[in-house]
Every structure is written in structure tokens, then in C-alpha cells.
Amino acid sequence: MIEPFSHSPAAPLFDATFRGKLEQLFRWRRDVRHFRTDAIEPAKVDELLRIAALAPSVGHSQPWRFVKVDDTKRRAEIRANFERCNADALADYANERAKLYATLKLQGLDQAPVHLAVFVDPHKGLGEGLGAKTMPETLAYSVVGAINTLWLAARAEGIGLGWISIINPDELRQTLDVPEHWKLVGYLCLGYPQEQTDMPELHREGWQERIDVSEFIYER
Ligand SMILES: Cc1cc2nc3c(=O)[nH]c(=O)nc-3n(C[C@H](O)[C@H](O)[C@H](O)COP(=O)(O)O)c2cc1C
């Protein structure tokens, strides 16, 4: 169902109180790997996807493709896919880094009640090709924007989201039997988190601390 547009001339006012809350939402969004197992209402998931689809997209292409993964056998294959990729990733580290990597929990596949595979349809004709001719990668960027919107909308409902990229995308596409030209953007776990925190887990675990943004701002 396409949402009705509002033609009212009165746009909402986002006041200072709202902006303060919004910043808190940004601060308290987390990548979640520790979930409770209680279910999320299916209607709630659909509502979050409806909000995700309000994200910007190049040429208004709306290239996101959301696959709800409920099938037990498929979930088991995806778990095995992660385990293989994670073992390969661990093998690339040495010494203290390898020891630390091995302690990290980098997915919540077993507990998360909702799994979503999010793909981009990279067809350059979507949105009549506007913008994607010069930068075809903007189709995938558009899907990243939708995932970020989903992430924040979920957090506002007290629902956690964990993004998994330690996964073989070709195997995943086969597991899910989706069109060959679709490209995986992220495999997402959603569920109620075991804890709420404003500190990224990889910061807390000593893997990578947060860097002050002033170090990434350049002037020319
Ligand atoms: C594109 C992308 C891929 C990610 N892949 C993984 C992943 O495979 N496993 C994982 O534990 N976290 C993954 N993350 C989450 C990041 O580790 C997390 O965003 C980062 O540590 C900062 O923590 P925060 O999201 O709680 O602020 C991914 C995040 C992004 C944006």
C-alpha cells in the first residue's frame, strides 16, 4: 500500500525538544548481537519496512528488496555460511588481535526472532537511470540509506538491529533463491535487545574506539 501524501501547506514543526530527542535516538542506536528471543509482531516488522522505504534513493529508484527469512533450514544454512566466513576472517588476524577477534560476538542469528536479507536490484534503468549512469553504485548506497532508516525506526520502538556482513553473498543468494542479479547489501537480525547502551560494543570490547569527528573533517 502506498502511503497517501499530505498536500497540507502546514509542514510539521520540529522544535528543540524534538531535536534533542532525535539526537538521543542517534546516540542510543546500537548494533545489537545479544537478543531476547521473544517475537516481534509481524505487523510491526511491516511498519518498520514501510518507514525504511521512505529513505532517499537515486532517481527515486527504490532499489531495495527485503527478504523475510523464516525457514528453519535456510536459517541453518545461513548460520553455517557465517561460521565459515568468520573462521576465515579470524585466520587473517595474528597474535593479540586474533585472540581478541575470537572473543567477539559478531551476530545474533540464534536468538533474533526476525531475519531480513536486504538486496539491491542494481538494474541501471530503475528511476529511469537518473544519477545511476555516472555512479551505478548509488543504487546500493540508496539501500544503505533505507537500512539506516530502518535501524533508527526500530530503535525508536525499543527494537535492536544487528547488521551482518561476515557472510558469503553468493551462497546466501542461492540459499534464498532470489534473482541472480540482486546483490546483497546486508543480512539483518532484529529483536528486543538484552540491554540498551549508548556505547558501541566494539568500543567496549577494546576492538576499535570511537574517533572524534574533527579528525575526519577537511577544508580545501
Ligand atoms: C555495513 C556494515 C556492516 C556491518 N557488519 C557487521 C558484522 O558482520 N558483524 C558485526 O558484529 N557488526 C557489523 N556491523 C556493525 C558495526 O560493527 C557497528 O556499527 C560498529 O561497531 C559501531 O557500533 P554501533 O553500530 O553500535 O554504533 C556492521 C555495520 C555496518 C554499517
The ligand as a Gaussian input file, in Angstrom:
#p B3LYP/6-31G(d) Opt

LIG

0 1
 C       27.953000      -2.065000       6.526000
 C       28.036000      -2.617000       7.925000
 C       28.374000      -3.949000       8.110000
 C       28.488000      -4.471000       9.411000
 N       28.783000      -5.805000       9.593000
 C       28.866000      -6.301000      10.851000
 C       29.122000      -7.680000      11.097000
 O       29.258000      -8.502000      10.199000
 N       29.192000      -8.109000      12.379000
 C       29.047000      -7.244000      13.429000
 O       29.131000      -7.679000      14.583000
 N       28.791000      -5.937000      13.227000
 C       28.679000      -5.462000      11.977000
 N       28.376000      -4.145000      11.781000
 C       28.122000      -3.275000      12.944000
 C       29.334000      -2.440000      13.292000
 O       30.325000      -3.248000      13.866000
 C       28.879000      -1.350000      14.257000
 O       28.016000      -0.483000      13.558000
 C       30.054000      -0.553000      14.829000
 O       30.856000      -1.380000      15.626000
 C       29.593000       0.649000      15.667000
 O       28.697000       0.225000      16.663000
 P       27.241000       0.824000      16.760000
 O       26.508000       0.476000      15.492000
 O       26.638000       0.170000      17.978000
 O       27.392000       2.314000      16.905000
 C       28.258000      -3.623000      10.509000
 C       27.909000      -2.279000      10.301000
 C       27.795000      -1.780000       9.030000
 C       27.396000      -0.335000       8.840000

